Amino acid sequence: LVFDSFAQPAFSGLRGPMDARQVVLRTENLDIDLHISRLAGQTTVWGQLLPRIEHAAISRVQVTLMCDGERFESARTNNSGEFRFEGVPEGELSIGVYLPAMSRQVFGVFRIQRN
């Protein structure tokens, strides 16, 4: 975890709750940029794989979201490396990314909880 917007101080003069959160997970070859929002009681996690090396394949990569150790859902990235999960439960979440071109699997952990 290299960035979590909830761990940053709030801007001076900001009013009301912040409904969106940004988390960036980093590995040697890849950043996973996550945006977490809650609207009408439903949490959505959408993100993008951002390669840190040239010519890394990020299209059609399988991304799996797990909650408290149980598989929640899997998605495939689009041509820009973007993916989305809706109806995400609160708890300890793990995200797994399988990169077949590198024969490597990447995991990151973050937590969602009701304020």
Secondary structure, DSSP 8 states (H G I E B T S, - for coil): --EEGGGS---TT--S---EEEEEEE-SSEEEEEEEEEETTEEEEEEEEEESSTT---TT-EEEEEETTEEEEEEE--TTSEEEEES--SEEEEEEEEEGGGTEEEEEEEEE---
